[in-house]
Amino acid sequence: MSSDLAARLSAIDESIADAARRAGRDAAEITRIVVTKFHPASLVRDLYALGVRDVGENRQQELSAKVEELGALPELRWHFIGQAQTKKAGAIRRAADTVHSVDRTRVADALDRAGEGMAPLDVLLQINLTDDPARGGAAPAEIEALTEHVLGCSTLRLRGVMAVAPLDEEPAKAFARLHGYAERVRGIAPDASWISAGMTGDFAEAIAAGATHLRIGSAITGPRPAQG
Ligand SMILES: *Cc1c(COP(=O)(O)O)cnc(C)c1O
């Protein structure tokens, strides 16, 4: 089991390195986050033993339970990549090192309030690459206002942008737009240089479009167990 995991992990890392080379980029500037949602905490432990230091979860309860079960694993960073509910902000904040899904001022404010006296929280603005508000993410027209707002939240550290490719569009085209949105954020917040994009099916396109953080699940973990 664990040797399959090791093989899949190294195969993906090779593909990442290939895609980076084709894009004329240094793979060392790309962080591969392994998305472990729906898998047991033991999988995170196995990945950790293989050298993985960045893992992603999309549901607060599952994130909190795994963090509690595993306790402190030195240098392990938990990325929250799911829709953030304001009433869960405190729990998200206690469990996550980075939140990729700040898409409304209310979410930013809730995370900020929950972080009084804590170390700053790294956050990304999730941008919607579709016209469907239900897909999550801020509309591109809101980018400047949301950027300014998050910069005013003293316990949040704005790192960049995050997006999920639409289902009905070529990922390369959508990620090119995302690159433009990232530039708009950087025009206001020069340090916010992260671009979180690219999943199992489209990480090569994301790398070509400048992604700095990939969120890869099933290609590494294998198929996800049925949703609880
Ligand atoms: C599940 C998930 C991923 C990983 O998806 P795979 O296709 O399994 O790689 C990436 N990003 C988000 C926001 C997710 O929810």
The ligand as an SDF file (V2000), in Angstrom:
LIG
                    3D

 15 15  0  0  0  0  0  0  0  0999 V2000
  -10.3990   17.9140   -4.0420 C   0  0  0  0  0  0  0  0  0  0  0  0
   -9.7650   19.2000   -4.4200 C   0  0  0  0  0  0  0  0  0  0  0  0
   -8.5310   19.2140   -5.1200 C   0  0  0  0  0  0  0  0  0  0  0  0
   -7.8200   17.9560   -5.5770 C   0  0  0  0  0  0  0  0  0  0  0  0
   -8.5370   17.3110   -6.5880 O   0  0  0  0  0  0  0  0  0  0  0  0
   -7.9300   16.0870   -7.4310 P   0  0  0  0  0  0  0  0  0  0  0  0
   -8.6560   16.1500   -8.7190 O   0  0  0  0  0  0  0  0  0  0  0  0
   -8.2070   14.8550   -6.6460 O   0  0  0  0  0  0  0  0  0  0  0  0
   -6.4810   16.3280   -7.5940 O   0  0  0  0  0  0  0  0  0  0  0  0
   -7.9830   20.4570   -5.4010 C   0  0  0  0  0  0  0  0  0  0  0  0
   -8.5850   21.6120   -5.0430 N   0  0  0  0  0  0  0  0  0  0  0  0
   -9.7570   21.6300   -4.3810 C   0  0  0  0  0  0  0  0  0  0  0  0
  -10.3530   22.9490   -4.0100 C   0  0  0  0  0  0  0  0  0  0  0  0
  -10.3860   20.4270   -4.0530 C   0  0  0  0  0  0  0  0  0  0  0  0
  -11.5440   20.4600   -3.3900 O   0  0  0  0  0  0  0  0  0  0  0  0
  1  2  1  0
  2  3  1  0
  2 14  2  0
  3  4  1  0
  3 10  2  0
  4  5  1  0
  5  6  1  0
  6  7  2  0
  6  8  1  0
  6  9  1  0
 10 11  1  0
 11 12  2  0
 12 13  1  0
 12 14  1  0
 14 15  1  0
M  END
$$$$
